[in-house]
Amino acid sequence: QVQLVESGGGSVQPGGSLRLSCAASRSIFGIYAMGWYRQAPGKERELVAHITSFRSTSYADSVKGRFTISRDNAKNTVDLEMNSLKPEDTAVYYCNMLTRSMQVLGSWGQGTQVTVSS
């Protein structure tokens, strides 16, 4: 079973930036896609960005133009660069592996908390 460990969260003011990282315990080379999700208090977990093994990317409308996902198969990591952060970006962020049909493959990790507040 692949272990996924998220890091890089923190507290920032609106307009600030953070870079999240997800480290997998084994190779993600053959995994169709890696995704970043978030879950805000009282809300369902949502997919905010994903990147395929061909480096094709997709973003939720709410983060398009502000977030950038990247993937390093050699290091087994997936990063999420977040700029122009808004209070509504406050959530626990998780990463996971995805099939071609966007089904989650792995277990959920602990996530990393992102808080955007003035």
N, C-alpha and C positions, 0 to 999 in steps of 0.2 A: 504494500500500500504506500502510495506516495504521500509524504508529509509536506504540507505547504505552510510556510511561515511568513507572515506579513510584518513589515516594519516601516518606520518612517513617519508615522502619524504625529500629531501634535496640535498645539493651539496657535492659531494665527489670526491676525486681524483681516477684515474684508479687504480684498485686493491683493492679499499675500499669496505666497506660493509654498508648495510642499512637493516632495518627491517620495512616493511610496515604492517599496520594493517587495517582491514576493520571491522567496527562495524555495525551490523544490528539492526534495531529498534524492531524487534520481533524475535521469535524463528526461527532458520534455521534447526531445527532438521529434519523436513520432506522434506527438499529440497534435490533433487537428487545430485546436485553438486554445488560447489562454484568455481568461476574462477577469476583469475587475468588477466586483459588485459592491454595493453599499446598502446599509440598512440604517435608517434613521429611526429614532424612538417612535413606536406606535405605527410604523409603516412596514410594508413588506420589503424584502430584499429585492433590489433591482440591479440589472446589468447596466453598467455605465460605459464599458468599453471592452472590446475584444480584439485579438490579433491572431490571425491564422499562421500556420507554418510557412505560408508564402508571403508573410508580412503584410497581408491585406488587413486593414483596420476598419472598425466601425464604432460609432459613438452614439450614446443617447443624445437626443436633441438638447437636453438641459446642460450638457457639458461640451458640446461640439464647439470647437474653436478655442477652448480653454484647457482641455486635458489632452495629453498625448501618451499613448501606450506604446511600449517598446518591448522587445523580446530578445534575449541573448541565450541561444540554445547551448552555447559552449559553457556558459556559467549556470545554466538552468535557472535563470531569473527572468522575471517580467516586471517592468517598472511602469509607474503611472506618474507622469509629470503633471502637476495641477497648478494652474496659474489663474489669476483673477478670481480668487476664491470668494464665494458668497456665503452668507449665513446658512442658506439652504443646502449647502454642500456638507454641512455637519452630519456625520454618520460614522458608523463603524464600517471600515472598508475591508473586503475580503477578496482573495483571488481563488480561482479554481480552473480546472481543466474542462474543456468542452468537446463534445463530439460534433460531427458535421451538422447534426440536427439541433445543435445548441443545448444538448442535454448535459447536465453537470456530471462529471466523471468521478471526482474525488470527494473526500470528506472535507468538511469546512474546518478551517483553522481558527485561531483565536481572533483574528482580525486585528486591525490597528485603528485607533480612534482618531478622527479628524474633527476638530472643533474650530469653527470660524465665528469669531465674536469680537465686537469692539469693546 
